[in-house]
Amino acid sequence: MESVRAEMVAGVLGVEVAEGDVVAAGQTLLLLESMKMEIPVVPEGPGRVVRVAVGPGDVVQEGDLLVVLEAAGGAAQAPGAARR
């Protein structure tokens, strides 16, 4: 399992996935907003969404949990696999 965490203080504009969804590398998981910039949060590799920890309108701090992913094939993704 991989915990996708916020890289900065931001507002959650939208969540594009739900628990149980299978996602592709580069697919937008959610959209954050910081300093009037929209920042998509995407995984580097494919996987399945195990948990979505935030919702639209939430404000997250650096390091807050956003999404938990299970890598395709059930193996854990490398730490830091989610990038904006």
Buried (B, 14 or more C-beta within 10 A) or exposed (E): EBBBBBBEEBBBBBBBBEEEEEBEEEBBBBBBBBEEEEBBBBBBBBBBBBBBBBEEEBEBEEEBBBBBBBBBEEEEBEEEBBEB
